[in-house]
């Protein structure tokens, strides 16, 4: 029987925090000032080229500037956040049109009584309420609003994505913490059962077993909350656990641990490999304990970890998928999904007298 599982739906979400820091930085006043200076210069160049009088057009843009600033910031800090982003689309449309109309009329006032006469463009008998001129002023204001509105909407979009990212990270962190909290009492419960059995037999190895258990629990308490631990530390932890079980079963139990490849500099999520070894001890004991065996082989090649744990298997016992039924293995699968999504595979193989679990993690670092 073989089982393989890979997570294909959990992918890292892009971090938009750097972009948000730029948009919301302490230099925003400078950015705003630079924008308005650029707008004045652009419109001065455009109209000055048309009418061949840059200084008068520059004065014209300075006269229009308060109206443009009022309309743009009213749109940025009221129309967008209070109406558009809250789904009040009809009210947003009506208020936006009224705002543009008021801005256009104000600019028409400025142009009619100050700017236009200086330019010499005021035709005799021209009407103040010239619809074409008012529409011209509305388009003038609208052209200044486009860039700030696009940036503001983009900023809101980034903030929304960033909130989703933070919530996802917090959910993942909470789930990992829950899984870590599950593995500790589960492991302690299993070891204490073995310790209790030895105490009933009044074994002289009980004090040594308690000391080994103390070392194991110290590692669990100190390292289990870390995101990664050196692979060498994790292996030492597994060796201590094997020594503890050897004290329990004595020479009737054969255990072979092999390490292949260079493990220096490698790290792994804590307490990730132990459940495979613990599961092997739990299910390798045959009806006659004598002759039970376990082999653990860890291989590191090209930043890939392969763990293969095999144990003796009694065909007379109930043939259940004991690997999938234990809390420890289920816990490991959930943690693998979160920590190494799409980068691991887990398979099992059962024969008439052995059971093998294989874990492969790609891109370990």
Buried (B, 14 or more C-beta within 10 A) or exposed (E): EEEEEEBEEBEEBEEBEEBBEEBEEEEEEEEBEEBBEEBBEEBBEEBBEEBEBEEBBBBBBEBBBEBBBBBBEBBBEEBBEEBBBEEBEEBBEEBBEEBBBBBBBBBBEBBBEEBBEBBEEBEEEEEEEEEEBBBBBBEBBBEBBEEBBEBBEEBBEBBEBBEEBEEEEEEEEEBBEEBBEBBBEBBBEBBEEBBEEBEEEEBEBBEBBEEBBEBBBEBBEEBBEEEBBBBBBBBEBBEBBBBBBBBBBEEEBBBEBEBEBEBEEBBBBBBBBBBBBBBBBBBBBBEEEEEBBBBBBBBBEEEBBBBBBBBBBBEEEEEEEBBEEBBBBBBBBBBBBBBBBEBBBBBBBBEEEBBBBBBBBBEBE
